[in-house]
């Protein structure tokens, strides 16, 4: 056995490993550690909204950035947008 192993390219799998699919999923979801400067107000609002959604604020910010930059919307956002459009027209 080697004395030292290089885990720098390793992947974190949360919880017990139950299947190969779980490992494959973790490998696809790798993220890059970065540092950015954001306004204090943005961080405070993100933390409040993330707490209301039951997720961490970095997860919440990542979701919002994906939506803004890549144009990806989750199903709940799409449904909310459609409901606003439909009910606005029927209220007139």
C-alpha positions as CSV (number, residue, x, y, z in Angstrom):
1,X,0.0,0.0,0.0
2,X,1.0,3.6,-0.6
3,X,1.8,5.8,2.3
4,X,0.0,8.8,0.8
5,X,-3.0,9.0,-1.6
6,X,-4.0,11.9,-3.7
7,X,-7.7,12.7,-3.0
8,X,-7.6,16.2,-4.7
9,X,-9.8,15.0,-7.6
10,X,-12.1,13.0,-5.3
11,X,-15.8,13.5,-5.2
12,X,-18.0,13.9,-2.1
13,X,-20.9,11.5,-1.9
14,X,-23.3,12.6,0.9
15,X,-24.7,9.8,3.1
16,X,-24.3,6.1,2.6
17,X,-23.5,4.9,-0.9
18,X,-26.5,2.8,-2.0
19,X,-25.9,2.4,-5.7
20,X,-23.5,3.1,-8.6
21,X,-26.1,5.6,-9.9
22,X,-25.6,7.7,-6.8
23,X,-21.9,7.8,-7.3
24,X,-22.3,8.7,-11.0
25,X,-24.7,11.5,-10.1
26,X,-22.2,12.9,-7.6
27,X,-19.5,12.9,-10.3
28,X,-21.7,14.9,-12.7
29,X,-22.6,17.5,-10.0
30,X,-19.1,18.7,-9.4
31,X,-18.9,22.4,-8.6
32,X,-16.1,24.9,-8.7
33,X,-15.1,26.8,-5.6
34,X,-15.0,30.5,-6.3
35,X,-15.0,33.8,-4.4
36,X,-17.2,36.7,-5.4
37,X,-18.1,40.0,-3.6
38,X,-21.8,40.6,-3.1
39,X,-23.6,43.5,-1.5
40,X,-24.6,42.9,2.2
41,X,-28.3,43.5,1.2
42,X,-28.2,40.8,-1.4
43,X,-26.8,38.3,1.1
44,X,-29.4,39.2,3.8
45,X,-32.3,38.9,1.3
46,X,-30.9,35.6,0.0
47,X,-30.6,34.1,3.5
48,X,-34.2,35.1,4.3
49,X,-35.6,33.8,1.1
50,X,-33.6,30.6,1.3
51,X,-34.8,30.0,4.8
52,X,-38.4,30.4,3.6
53,X,-37.7,27.8,0.9
54,X,-35.9,25.5,3.3
55,X,-32.6,25.5,1.5
56,X,-29.2,27.0,2.2
57,X,-28.6,30.5,0.9
58,X,-25.8,29.4,-1.5
59,X,-28.1,26.8,-3.0
60,X,-30.8,29.4,-3.4
61,X,-28.3,31.9,-5.0
62,X,-27.1,29.2,-7.4
63,X,-30.6,28.4,-8.4
64,X,-31.4,32.1,-9.1
65,X,-28.1,32.6,-11.0
66,X,-28.9,29.5,-13.2
67,X,-32.3,31.0,-13.9
68,X,-30.9,34.4,-14.8
69,X,-27.8,33.3,-16.7
70,X,-28.9,30.1,-18.4
71,X,-32.6,30.8,-18.6
72,X,-33.5,27.7,-16.7
73,X,-36.7,27.7,-14.7
74,X,-37.9,25.2,-12.2
75,X,-41.4,23.8,-12.5
76,X,-42.8,25.9,-9.6
77,X,-41.6,29.1,-11.1
78,X,-43.1,28.3,-14.5
79,X,-46.4,27.4,-12.9
80,X,-46.5,30.6,-10.9
81,X,-45.7,32.7,-14.0
82,X,-48.5,30.9,-16.0
83,X,-51.0,31.3,-13.2
84,X,-50.3,35.1,-13.0
85,X,-50.8,35.4,-16.7
86,X,-54.1,33.4,-16.7
87,X,-55.7,34.9,-13.6
88,X,-54.7,38.5,-14.6
89,X,-56.7,38.1,-17.9
90,X,-59.8,36.6,-16.2
91,X,-59.9,39.3,-13.5
92,X,-60.6,42.0,-16.1
